[in-house]
Amino acid sequence: MNWKKTASAALLILCLAIVAVFFKAYLDGKFNSIETLHAYVRGFGPMAPVVLVVIQIAQVIVPVLPGFFGCAVGAVLFGCMGGFWCNYIGISLGSIFAFFLARRYGMPLVKAMFPREKYERWSGWAARSKSYSVLLFVGTLLPLFPDDFFCYFSGLTEMTARRFIGIILLGKPWCILAYSILFAAIH
């Protein structure tokens, strides 16, 4: 058997297992609040940082959970900088995966995941705009910007993967750092 097919099959099985575990936790109410998510992640002991990174990846790819929940949990469990790194790595990887999923599966995927009116409003603007990259970069700096949508949406544009990854890696840390400082300070 081809090693690429074997690796792809193993990765698919791993992803499905992770989705199943998190879906069960979601159904059990583990993602209902910052407190329940905190208890869930803490329950993984030494593996808790890895679990938080995976949760943050998943919350971008399947936008069900607000990203700041994970930021709060990370700051409380691992301190300001430990939480920052877990969240930055997870959210950045999730953003990059979302971009490549949209690049691979196109408009049908994005339209299925987000409201039609949202897609149509932004797609028309992006098609006419010469400053989409600037908007995306500024948006990644802002709290509560619809990052998940724009990660997918960016995969449909002519933006290069290199430019997108650069925007994510340079723009994402500031809002995540602000959340980490805030949540570490109030805990």
LOSETI-394080 format. One record per residue: residue number from 1; residue in one letter; x, y, z of N, C-alpha, C in turn. Coordinates in pm, whole numbers, m for minus. Atoms other than C-alpha are relative to their C-alpha. Last residue first. Layout:
BEGIN
PT     i   aa       nu       nv       nw      cau      cav      caw       cu       cv       cw
PT   NUM    A        X        Y        Z        X        Y        Z        X        Y        Z
...
END
This chain:
BEGIN
PT     i   aa       nu       nv       nw      cau      cav      caw       cu       cv       cw
PT   187    H       15      128      m71     m870     3539     3760       78        1      131
PT   186    I      126        4      m77     m922     3895     3644      m20     m131       71
PT   185    A        9     m105     m103     m558     3950     3546     m127      m11       82
PT   184    A      m95       34     m106     m515     3617     3363      m11      100      114
PT   183    F       54      114      m76     m834     3684     3166       94      m44      111
PT   182    L      126      m34      m68     m723     4032     3060      m48     m114       88
PT   181    I      m31      m93     m107     m363     3940     2978     m124       32       82
PT   180    S      m77       73     m100     m472     3637     2777       35       88      120
PT   179    Y       91       89      m74     m745     3830     2594       76      m71      112
PT   178    A       86      m88      m81     m493     4101     2500      m99      m83       82
PT   177    L      m80      m46     m114     m245     3835     2387      m83       91       91
PT   176    I      m12      114      m91     m512     3673     2170       81       39      123
PT   175    C      130       14      m67     m595     4012     2016        6     m115      101
PT   174    W       28     m120      m82     m229     4078     1943     m132       m9       74
PT   173    P      m48        3     m139     m126     3728     1832      m48      116       87
PT   172    K       71       73     m106     m360     3702     1534       55       20      141
PT   171    G      116      m70      m52     m222     3973     1305      m66      m66      120
PT   170    L      m34     m134      m49      134     3861     1230     m118       71       66
PT   169    L     m109        8      m97       77     3485     1200       38      136       58
PT   168    I       44       69     m122     m264     3526     1037      111        2      105
PT   167    I       99      m85      m68     m152     3789      787      m43      m64      132
PT   166    G      m70     m115      m57      158     3587      700      m93       91       77
PT   165    I      m71       50     m118      m50     3272      652       77      114       68
PT   164    F       98       29     m104     m283     3459      417       70      m44      129
PT   163    R       49     m128      m54        6     3608      218      m98      m24      114
PT   162    R     m111      m65      m73      172     3267      179      m45      132       62
PT   161    A       m7       65     m132     m156     3100       84      109       66       84
PT   160    T      m89      116       m7     m193     3349     m198       m1      m57      142
PT   159    M     m110      m20      m94     m499     3569     m210       87     m125        4
PT   158    E     m127       25       70     m706     3500     m521      121       23       91
PT   157    T      m53     m114       72    m1017     3469     m308      129      m39      m74
PT   156    L       71      m12      127    m1205     3156     m209       55      114      m86
PT   155    G      m36      114       84     m961     3062       68      m67        3     m136
PT   154    S     m130      m31       62    m1008     3412      207       48     m113      m89
PT   153    F       25      m88      114    m1375     3330      270      130       31      m74
PT   152    Y       59       79      108    m1283     3037      492      m15       86     m126
PT   151    C     m101      102       33    m1048     3246      704      m50      m87     m114
PT   150    F      m99      m59       91    m1292     3538      681      114      m97      m33
PT   149    F       57      m22      133    m1576     3333      825      107       50      m97
PT   148    D       22      132       58    m1364     3215     1117      m54       12     m142
PT   147    D     m122       60       55    m1235     3566     1186      m26     m132      m73
PT   146    P       40      136       41    m1576     3727     1239      114      m74      m72
PT   145    F        5       m1      146    m1417     4023     1428      m35     m142      m45
PT   144    L      135       25       50    m1506     3991     1798      m15       18     m151
PT   143    P       82      102      m66    m1174     4138     1913     m138       m6      m66
PT   142    L      116      m45      m78     m979     4331     1652      m71     m115       71
PT   141    L      m46      m73     m118     m626     4259     1525     m114       30       98
PT   140    T      m60       98      m91     m745     3990     1287       52       66      128
PT   139    G      102       80      m68     m977     4247     1133       59     m100       97
PT   138    V       57      m85     m105     m690     4484     1056     m105      m78       79
PT   137    F     m103      m22     m102     m511     4205      866      m55       84      115
PT   136    L      m21      125      m73     m826     4097      682      103       19      112
PT   135    L      117       24      m86     m914     4453      588       20     m126       84
PT   134    V       m9      m98     m109     m559     4514      460     m117      m20       96
PT   133    S     m107       46      m89     m568     4194      253       14       93      121
PT   132    Y       49      112      m80     m904     4296      106      105      m48      100
PT   131    S      m59       m4     m134     m767     4633       m6      m49     m113       90
PT   130    K     m143       17       18     m817     4623     m383       70       m7      137
PT   129    S      m96      m66      m87    m1185     4569     m335      144      m29      m39
PT   128    R      m25     m138       46    m1436     4492     m610      115       66       75
PT   127    A      m25        5      144    m1441     4111     m570       36      139      m54
PT   126    A     m137       48       22    m1401     4151     m195       34       m2     m149
PT   125    W      m96     m103      m42    m1714     4367     m172      143      m43      m32
PT   124    G       11     m113       93    m1926     4127     m374      102      107       33
PT   123    S      m61       42      126    m1798     3830     m173       m7      111     m104
PT   122    W     m146      m12       m2    m1864     4009      156       64      m41     m132
PT   121    R      m43     m136      m32    m2234     4076      102      151       15      m10
PT   120    E       22      m87      116    m2300     3746      m75       46      143       25
PT   119    Y      m91       35      109    m2141     3536      199      m15       99     m116
PT   118    K     m134      m37      m44    m2320     3715      480      101      m27     m111
PT   117    E      m10     m147       10    m2651     3692      296      138       50       42
PT   116    R      m13      m45      139    m2603     3319      241       20      150      m12
PT   115    P      123      m52       61    m2549     3242      608       26       58     m140
PT   114    F       32     m136      m42    m2229     3046      678     m126       49      m70
PT   113    M      m38      m29     m139    m2125     2681      676      m48      135       50
PT   112    A       67       93      m92    m2303     2555      364       26       36      146
PT   111    K      144      m32       m2    m2204     2862      162      m77      m90       95
PT   110    V       17     m127      m71    m1841     2810      261     m147       39        8
PT   109    L      m32       16     m142    m1845     2442      164      m28      128       77
PT   108    P      104       81      m65    m2026     2498     m167       24      m19      150
PT   107    M      120      m71      m41    m1792     2788     m249     m106      m88       66
PT   106    G       64     m112       67    m1473     2593     m265     m127       54       62
PT   105    Y      139       37       23    m1374     2246     m146      m87      114      m54
PT   104    R       19      135       57     m993     2270     m170     m146      m26      m40
PT   103    R      m75        6      125     m938     2645     m122      m28     m133      m70
PT   102    A       75      m80       97    m1212     2651      140       68       m4     m137
PT   101    L      125       71       25    m1044     2365      327      m84       75     m104
PT   100    F      m27      107       95     m707     2539      280     m124      m87      m27
PT    99    F      m37      m58      130     m828     2862      443       19     m111     m104
PT    98    A      124      m51       59     m998     2670      724       26       58     m139
PT    97    F       77      114       49     m676     2476      792     m128       46      m68
PT    96    I      m70       47      121     m482     2804      814      m72     m121      m59
PT    95    S       22     m100      105     m734     2950     1058       63      m45     m131
PT    94    G      139       13       44     m730     2632     1268      m33       96     m113
PT    93    L       10      123       79     m350     2641     1280     m142      m21      m52
PT    92    S      m73      m20      126     m354     3006     1389       m9     m124      m88
PT    91    I       81      m87       86     m627     2945     1648       69       23     m134
PT    90    G      125       64       41     m446     2648     1798      m81       84      m96
PT    89    I      m31      115       86      m96     2800     1803     m129      m62      m52
PT    88    Y      m56      m51      126     m218     3135     1937       30     m114      m97
PT    87    N      106      m59       81     m441     2970     2198       51       50     m135
PT    86    C       96      105       36     m176     2740     2340     m106       55      m95
PT    85    W      m62       88       98       85     3018     2326      m94     m113      m43
PT    84    F      m19      m69      128     m138     3276     2496       54      m96     m105
PT    83    G      129       m5       68     m245     3034     2767       10       66     m136
PT    82    G       30      139       36      117     2967     2859     m132       m9      m75
PT    81    M      m80       39      116      189     3341     2843      m23     m144      m42
PT    80    C       12      m91      114      m96     3461     3066       77      m52     m122
PT    79    G      m58     m133      m17     m114     3167     3301       m7       79     m130
PT    78    F     m143        4       29     m171     2802     3213       70      135       18
PT    77    L      m68      127      m28     m516     2721     3349      152        9       m8
PT    76    V       26       43     m137     m668     3069     3378       80     m126       34
PT    75    A      m62      m95      m93     m509     3210     3064      m17      m44      145
PT    74    G     m145        9        9     m593     2900     2860       70       90      100
PT    73    V      m42      124      m64     m953     2889     2982      152      m13        0
PT    72    A       21      m14     m145    m1009     3253     2894       50     m123       73
PT    71    C     m100      m97      m47     m857     3214     2549      m10       18      150
PT    70    G     m128       69       m9    m1061     2898     2494      110       92       50
PT    69    F       16       99     m106    m1383     3084     2570      135      m70       23
PT    68    F      m46      m58     m125    m1254     3376     2358      m23      m93      118
PT    67    G     m142       18      m24    m1279     3158     2050       47       56      133
PT    66    P      m76     m125       12    m1659     3144     2067      146      m21       39
PT    65    L      m42      m52     m129    m1774     2784     2022       73      132      m19
PT    64    V      114       18      m89    m1968     2656     1723       26       71      133
PT    63    P       25     m114      m90    m1734     2761     1442     m130      m12       80
PT    62    V      144       17      m18    m1632     2422     1302      m44      106      100
PT    61    I       46       81      113    m1284     2487     1161     m151      m22        5
PT    60    V       m9      m81      122    m1214     2774     1401      m59      m77     m116
PT    59    Q       99     m107       m9    m1345     2592     1708        9       97     m117
PT    58    A      136       44       35    m1158     2277     1601     m101      115        3
PT    57    I       m1       33      142     m814     2439     1604     m143      m31      m45
PT    56    Q       m7     m128       71     m893     2597     1942        8      m21     m151
PT    55    I      132      m65      m10    m1007     2261     2078        1      131      m77
PT    54    V       89       72       92     m686     2099     1947     m141       60        3
PT    53    V      m41      m32      136     m471     2362     2119      m95      m65     m101
PT    52    L       44     m137       27     m671     2320     2441       39       43     m142
PT    51    V      146        4       18     m625     1942     2429      m51      140      m31
PT    50    V       22       57      134     m250     1985     2380     m149       m2      m31
PT    49    P      m39      m99      103     m232     2218     2680      m24      m50     m142
PT    48    A       93     m112       13     m444     1975     2890       44      105     m102
PT    47    M       34      m15      142     m223     1670     2822      m93      121      m25
PT    46    P     m117      m48       75      m58     1698     3165      m27       19     m150
PT    45    G     m128       m1      m71     m399     1673     3333      113       52      m85
PT    44    F      m98       74       79     m682     1603     3087      140        3       60
PT    43    G       12      144      m22     m945     1704     3343      100      m84      m80
PT    42    R      m81       31     m118     m824     2066     3325        0     m150       28
PT    41    V     m141       m4       41     m968     2083     2972       90      m39      116
PT    40    Y      m25      105       99    m1314     1971     3085      148       m5      m38
PT    39    A       m1      129      m71    m1319     2183     3400       33     m114      m96
PT    38    H     m116        1      m90    m1221     2496     3204       11     m136       69
PT    37    L     m115       26       87    m1478     2418     2932      128       m9       83
PT    36    T        8      141       38    m1751     2392     3199      117      m38      m91
PT    35    E      m21       87     m116    m1643     2721     3359       m2     m147      m39
PT    34    I     m144        0      m30    m1604     2912     3030       29      m97      114
PT    33    S      m46     m122      m65    m1955     2810     2937      151       m9       22
PT    32    N      109      m96      m21    m2155     2556     2739       45      133       59
PT    31    F      m37     m123       72    m1855     2365     2598     m104      111       21
PT    30    K     m135      m40      m40    m1865     2065     2836       45      132      m64
PT    29    G       m1     m134      m59    m2242     2038     2799      136       50       42
PT    28    D        3       11     m146    m2257     1659     2746        8      135       70
PT    27    L      134       47      m37    m2348     1712     2379      m17      m11      151
PT    26    Y       92     m109       33    m2030     1918     2335     m142      m38       42
PT    25    A      m18     m101     m105    m1824     1652     2514      m95      118      m22
PT    24    K       60       55     m124    m1971     1389     2281       12      100      114
PT    23    F      145       m6       21    m1890     1609     1981      m73      m55      122
PT    22    F       46     m137      m25    m1538     1663     2116     m151       14      m20
PT    21    V      m24      m33     m141    m1468     1289     2142      m55      139       33
PT    20    A       95       78      m81    m1628     1214     1804       13       34      148
PT    19    V      133      m59       19    m1438     1498     1632     m102      m73       87
PT    18    I        0     m127      m73    m1111     1371     1780     m136       67      m10
PT    17    A        2       34     m143    m1187     1017     1658       m5      127       85
PT    16    L      135       47      m33    m1277     1148     1312      m12      m36      147
PT    15    C       90     m118        1     m952     1345     1297     m142      m40       36
PT    14    L      m32      m82     m117     m747     1038     1400      m95      121        9
PT    13    I       51       74     m116     m924      820     1141       25       79      128
PT    12    L      145       m8        4     m860     1080      870      m62      m69      121
PT    11    L       35     m136      m39     m495     1109      971     m151       18        2
PT    10    A      m26      m12     m144     m454      730      958      m39      138       50
PT     9    A      103       78      m69     m620      715      614       16       11      152
PT     8    S      127      m73       15     m400      997      483     m113      m72       75
PT     7    A       m7     m118      m87      m86      830      622     m130       80       m6
PT     6    T        3       48     m138     m182      498      461        2      117       98
PT     5    K      138       45      m27     m266      665      131      m14      m48      143
PT     4    K       83     m121       m6       65      853      136     m145      m37       29
PT     3    W      m15      m63     m133      255      534      229      m84      126       12
PT     2    N      m70     m128       11      116      352      m78        6       69      136
PT     1    M       85     m119        0        0        0        0       89      125        0
END
